[in-house]
């Protein structure tokens, strides 16, 4: 494909993706919310389910990092969502101290939380099935391949961007020593 067609394809993808992100993506989120949760709470439970240990337990800081990559969300907003999920009437999670680091907390799904997440997955799957049942087998395979590949490329680009942001330190260069003369003429080296 020549360069001009590639550039047009990028515009075509954008023209399709943006509405899909909002129209279809939000409908999927609505299905996952089960008529009970906020979008942020649904994403929080999704994150535990998909990235957590056995889909049931995850460090609070890892949840915060994952959600910050999706939303413009503050730590206090995440804490508010976690509190709401841990209290009646929801009671979907508990906060447990990390035995290796007393300052760190694990977010753990309660048995009710595990059942709720299973309901979320059933609702989300049922919604997606309404679209998948209208696709041919080839369209299904191609769609899954395409989305998996775009996700892979996104992770590659994010890793490359993160690597560029880290300050590089030349191991051959030693930090400069600074000599300070403080009151009384004492020399301090740092």
N, C-alpha and C positions, 0 to 999 in steps of 0.2 A: 504494500500500500504506500502510495507516495505521501510526502509530507503534508500537502494541503488536505488530502483526505483524512489523514490522522488528526490534524487540527480540527477539522469538521466533526470527526468522531468524538473528540473531547467535548466539543460544544453539545453534541447530541446526547452524550452521557450525562452531562450536567443538566440539560433540559429534562431528561427523564428522572435523574436521581433526586433532584431537589423536591419535586412534588411527591415522589415515592417516599422519601424520607419523612415528610410531614404527613401525608395522607395515609399511606399504608403503615409506616412505622408507628404513628400515633394510634392507629386502630389496633395494632399488635400490642402496644403498651396498654391500651384500654382493656383488651382481653386479659392481659397478665395481671392487671390491677384487681380483677374479680369484683369490681364495684365497691371495693373497700379501701384500697391503698391509694396513696399519691403516686405520681410517676417516679419520684425519687425513691420512695419506699419499695416500689416494684423492682426498680433497677438494683437497689441494695440487695434484695433477696435473690434476684437473678445472679448477681455477682457472687454471692456466697454459693449458690447452687452450681454455677459453672466454673468457678475458680477456687473454691474452698476445699479444704480437706474433706474427702468423702461427700462433698456437696453440702456439708452441714456446719462447717466451722472455718472461721477466717479471722486473721488479725484485723483489729479495727483500723490500724494505719494502712493496711493493704486495701481495705475497702475504700477508705478515704482517697487513696491514690487512684484507684480504679475509677471511682465516681468523678473525681476531679478531671480525669481525661475525657469524660463524656459530657459533663455539665460544668458550668461556672458555679461551683458550689463551695461554700465555706465549711470549715471544720465544725463550726457551731451549728450550721444547718444539718450536717450529717448527725451530730449528737442529738439534735431535736428529733430527727427521723428515727434514730436508734431508740430513744426513750419511748416514743409513741409505739414502736413495734414491740417493746418489752413490757408495756403496761396493758391492763385491761382497757378495752375489750379484746385487743388483738392477742397479746401474750405469745408472739411468734418467735421471739429470741430471748436469750439471756446473755449477760455480759459476765465473763469469767476471767479472773486474773491469770496471766501467763505465769506458770510455775518457774520459768527460767528468767523472767524479767517482770518484777512486781509493778513496774510502771506501765506495762503494756497489757492490753485487754484482748481477749478473744470474743468474737460474736458467735454465738452458737444457736442454731435452730432448736427450738423446743420440739417435742413430739407434735404438738399442734402446728408449729412452724413447718415441719417436714411435710405434714399433710397439706398445709396451705400451698406450699411450693409445688407439690404434686398437682394440685388443682390449677395453679397458675400454668404449669406446663401443659396440662390437658386443654385448658381454655385457649392458650396460644396456639397449640398444635391444631385444634379444631378450626380456629380462624384461618390459619395458613392453608389447611386442607381445602377450604372453600375456593382458594385460588389454584392450588396444585391439581385438584381434580379436573380442571379445565385445560391442563397442559398435557402435551404428548410426552411419552417416555424420553424422547430425545431432548425436548425442552427442559424437562426436569433435570436430566443429567447435565446438560449444558448450563442451566441456571445455577445448580449447586457448584459446578466447577468454576464458573465465572465468579460467584460470590466468594468462594474459598480463595481463589487467586487474588481477587481485589483485597481481601482481608490480609493475605500474606504480604502483598505489596505495601499495604498501609503499615504493617508492622516493620517491614524493612525500612521504609522512609522515616518512621518515627525513631527507629534505632540510629539511623544515620544522622538525623537532626540532633538527637541527644548526644551522640559522640562529638559532634561539632561544637556543642555548647560547653562541654567539659573543658576546663582550662588545661592546656597541655604543659607539662613541666619537663624540661629537658633534664634527664637524670645526670648528664655530664656537668650541668651547671649547678654549682653549690649556691645556697642562699647567701646573700651578702651579710657580712657581720656588721653590726652597727655598734659604735662606741659612744656611750653617753657619759658625760661628766655631770654628776649630780652634786648637790650641795656638799661642801666640805672637800671637793676635789676628787671624790671617789669615782673611779672609772667602772662602768658597767658595760659588759659585752652581751649582745644578744644575737 
